Amino acid sequence: MAADASLLTLDRGNSTLDAMLHGPAPRRVRLPGDATSALVDWLGDDRPRHCAAASVVPGGLDAAARELGRLGVRLLVAGRELQCPLRLDYETPQTLGADRWLGALAAHRRFGRAVTVDCGSAVTVNLVEDDGTFRGGAIAPGLRALVQGMAAVTPHLPAAEPAHAVAVPPRSSAGAVHTGVLLAFCGAIERLVADTLRAARGPATVVLTGGNAEDYLRHGRLQVRHEPDLVHHGLRLLLAGP
């Protein structure tokens, strides 16, 4: 007999499908972006009553919607069936990724004015004011993009492996690349957050999330609130309504 888990949320990124099953015993998994059959296997006997999802990839949720439909679960997409409740002070709202305003929604409901930092394939740094106005923010290369970019444009240097970063100053070429890429990632976040905080209309909480958030926590200098499920909580709030 299928178990009752009230809500499934899906965050489809550029390279991953991040799923969270909410309910009495919440659980979460990060799968390859096209691993829809693995999602169904992961659910097992659990049958959510609702599914709320966001995607930065056009059509990236179509296969998941079909598979969940076979289980009797309708998938509702942020920005389509589920509209943004924040006021958007943004020049091109039609191009704004739902993951950005979902993180801002969750951060605002918990902390008020906030700067959200999502460390995924791209790093997004966004500002939401205390009145719930989303004011935009920057998009920068994520850690994986920096690694791959270095490999593409400097093929004769050692491949960057940020997990092997060493103390400054590195004393080998491999250490120099490992450390340089990792600290470039951290430094970009810190500059973007500093400028965003200056643009805010008052003190703000810096909220960190995303797949490479732990890399920043180990090596970065900012005081942040780490909320690994930020987008999932935004989807939950969106489905719950005001």
N, C-alpha and C positions, 0 to 999 in steps of 0.2 A: 504494500500500500504506500502511495506517495506521501512524503512528509510535507508539512505546510510551512513554507518559508515565505514571509509576506512580500518581499520585494527583492528583485534582481536589478542591479545597476551595471551598465556597461560603458566603459570609456575606451573608445577606439582611437588609438593614436596613430602616428605615422607608421609604426612598426609593431605595435602590440595591441592586443585586446585585453583590457584589464576589467575583470569581473568581480563584483562583490555581492554576496548573498546576505541580505539583512534579515534579522529575525532573532529568535531566542539564542541561537548559537551562530553569530555571523562568521563568515569565512570569505577569503579573497584569493584570487589567482591571477597571475599575469601570463598570458598565452601569446604565441605569435599572432600577428594581426589577422591572418586568414584561417586560423585554427577553429572554425566553427564546430566541427565534429568533436573536437577536444572539449569545447565548452559544454556540450550536451553530456559528454562522458563525466565531466567534473560535477555537473549538477546531480547526476545519479538519480536517486529517488526523490530528491527535493523538487517540488513544483511551485515556483513563485506565483503569486496571484497577479503581480504586476511586474512590468519591466520598463525602466526609464533608461535612456541611453543617449550618448553624445558621440560624435565622430568628427575628426578633422579631415577625414578622407571621404570625398564624394562617393556615395554608394557603398561605403565601407561597412555598413550594418545590414546590407540587403540579405546576405547569406544567413546571418544570425536571426534576422526577422523570420525568414522562411523556416529555419529549424525550430525556433521557439513557437511559431505558429502551429507546427505539427504537434507540439505538446499542449496546445490550447492557451498559450501565453502571448498576448499582444504586446509588441514592442512600441513604445512611444518615444519619439525623438525630440530632444531639446532643440528649440528653434523651429520646429515644425509643428507637431501636435502640442508641445509644451513650450509656451512662450516665456521670454525673459521678463521677470518681474522688476528688474532694476531699471532706473532711468539711465539711458545710454547717452552720454555726452561724447559722441564718437562720430566722426565725419562720414564713415562708410560702414554703418551697422550691418549691411548685407554681406560684408566680408569678415565680420568679427566671428572668430571661432567660439562655439558654445562652451568649450572647455574653459576659456578665459573668463567668461562672465559667470559660469557655474562655480568656479573657485572663488571669485569675488563675492558671489551670493552667500556661499557657506561661511567665508571669512567675516563678512559683514554681520551676519546673523549672530555670530559668536563673539566678535571682538569690536564691532563698530567700524570706525575708519581703519582701513588696512591696506597694506601693500602685499600682494600675493606674488610669490616666486615659484613657478612651476618648472622643475628641472627635468624636462623630457628630451626628446630628440631636438627640440628647440627649447630655449629658456624664455619664458614669458614673465615679465614683471609688470604687474597691473595695479592700478590705484582705484579703490572704492572709498567714497567719502562717507562721513557719518550719517548723512541723510539718504544713503543708498544710491548715490549717483556713481555710475561706472565712468571713469574719466580716461580710460585707455591705458596704454603702456607700451613698452618696447618688446620686440622679439629679437633674440640673439641666438647664435649657434649653441646647441647643447654640447655636452661632453663628447658624445659619440660623433657628432658632426665635426668637432675640433680634431678628434683623432683621425677620422677619415680624410678631412681636409689636409692635414699635415702629410698623410700618406700619399695623397694624390699630387700635391704640388712640390713635395720634397722627397721623392722616392729613394734618394741615396742616403737619407738619414735613417737611423734606427726607427722602427715602428713605435709609436707612442703607446705606452701601457701605464695609464695613470695610477693603477694600483701599486706600481713599483716606484712611485715618486720618492725622492730622497730630500734630505735637508739642503737648504740653500747655503752656499753655492754647490751645485752638483759638480762632481769631479770625473765624470765620464760622459761621453756623447749620449749614450742611452739614458743615463740619469738626467741629463740636461733636457732631453725631449720629454721624458715621462713627467718631470717636475714642471717644465714650462707649460705644457698643455694643461695640466691639472690646475696650476695657479692662474693661468689665463682664464679658465672657467670660473674660478672663485673670484678673481679680480673683476671680471665683467659683471658678475652679479652684484658685487659690492658697489661699483660705480653706478650701475643702473638704479639700485635701491637708494643710494644717497641722493641722486638727482630727483628721483620720484618722491622721496620724503620731503625734499625742499619744495616741490610743487604742491604738496598736500596742504589743505586748509587748516591743519592742526596736527598734533601728535598722532601717529599711526602705529599699529602693530604690524610687524613683518612676519608673514606666514609662509612657511616653506613646505613644498610638496613635490611630488614627482619621483620618477625612478632613480635619478641621480642625486636626490636630496641627501642621502647618507654620505656621499662623497663630499658634498659641501660641508656637512656638519663636522666631518673629521678634519677639514683643512681650512674652512672659512673663518672669518673674524666677526661676523655679525651676530647679534643677539636675536634669535628668531624663535617663533613657535612652530614646531614641526607637527604638521597635520598630514600624515601620509594618505588619508582617505578623503581629502578635501573635495575633489570633484564628485566622488560618490555621495558625499553628504549633500553637496549642492543638488545633485539629481534627486536625492530623497526629499529634500526640502521643496524642490520644484513640483514633484508629484503630490506632495501633501498640500500645496497651495499656501495662501497667505496665512 
